[in-house]
Amino acid sequence: MICKLARPFVVAWLVVAALALAASAQPVTISFWHFYGGGTAEGDLIQWAVDEFNRRHQGEIIVEPTIVGFWEMHDKYPIAMAAGIGPDVVLWNLDYVQSSAKNGLLTDLTPLIERDGIDLSDYFPAAVEVSTYQGRVYAIPFNPDTRPFYTNRALLAEAGIDPDTPPVTWADLKEYARKLTRTDAAGSYEQLGFHPMWGDSWFVPWLHSNSGRWFDENGDPIIDNPRNVEALEFVVSFIEEYGVDRLDEFNLSYDGNNAFHASQNLAMVLHTSGYMDRLNREFPDLDYNVSLIPYNTEPVSWMAGFGVEMPQGKHTEAAWEFAKFLTGYEFMEKWARETGNMGGIMSVARDVFAYDPKKAVIAEQMYYSRFNDATTHPDQPGWNIIIEQVFAATGLSKPPKSALEEAQRQISSILAEIRSR
């Protein structure tokens, strides 16, 4: 029993001990990988986020950022995760979240989200969907994008088309493309209305705009389902109508992937939402418009992009504080205003870009877009097979139905083998 006279000395000793312990405590250091280089609006703003977070959490948490090249990240990050030496927080491609979660490489954020009241209903739905595996959330959307439809207003007006009335349906698109295509005396294209596989597009937006998917709700392949075949037939019909050889000739003469903005001999193109910022910066005199992708069954395009995730680590709470800061309303608004990107939160994108009609269209299409379920599938079986067979069809070496049937056969076999292990 401690006597009354001794108690003040004991209390004083405990206070001194506590102060000494607090003084000796070191802040938690967490590592953060991202791919946005310095000297860009995005890279500079990410560095600001790191500096600001460190300032607010001085003495508690230190974030140490590392810039990893975009293509280097594809190789380096999975190896680091698998070896258990990965970073604490990563800004990376949402396509790989479900496969990483299935393999036990990511922290389940669900209890942290629920505890801190994070409202995921205000994040873009498709990005939340691919961040979720078996009902658990493993990433927070940060910067997804989509593929809107760009039209050269001047060329539309020259063809007698209202430049502010873009094509809405697939049928409209074919009609516009014919009116906007011109040939010279030799029959070569001097101006092309549209090519469904040029720009930053490929086939996936056309699949989505016909309500197509590569896998069903059970995760089984439906590569050759009628919706997919119809979408591929639509794309191939364009190429058949305009001719592979003449399209290739145009591509060599005008560089089809740049003809919309550089030579301006391509009247319409499907491209990324970030393409708008490039046009505004590098081609300020280009008179263009932005609209939703023409569709057959629903106005859906192809979403891709990035999220913030946390590999399994020992600094979960500190890492989570930084992940919340990067993906929260305050920084997302700053990100949208200063970089022109949509960010991951719907209400932020709509508020920031409410008075910019072109950006508002992109924000709307972000809501309707979805990810390519062949790359987000937890087993990721055979995306290269799909690419190969679609190219066989668009190169006119194989009928669309036969191409997708072959992809179905090969991917079904691969998936069956994976599931038997």
Secondary structure, 3 states (H helix, E strand, C coil): CCCCCCHHHHHHHHHHHHHHHHHHCCCEEEEEEECCCCCCHHHHHHHHHHHHHHHHCCCCEEEEEEECCHHHHHHHHHHHHHCCCCCCEEEEEHHHHHHHHHCCCECCCHHHHHHHCCCHHHECHHHHHHCEECCEECEEEEEEECCCEEEEHHHHHHCCCCCCCCCCEHHHHHHHHHHCCEECCCCCEEEECCCCCCECCCCHHHHHCCCCCCECCCCCECCCCHHHHHHHHHHHHHHHHHCHHHHHHHHHHHCCCCCCCCCCCECEEECCCCHHHHHHHHCCCCCEEEECCCECCCCCCEEEEEEEECECCCCHHHHHHHHHHHHCHHHHHHHHHHHCCCCCEHHHHHHHCCCCHHHHHHHHHHHHCEECCCCCCCCCCCHHHHHHHHHHHHCCCCCHHHHHHHHHHHHHHHHHHHHCC
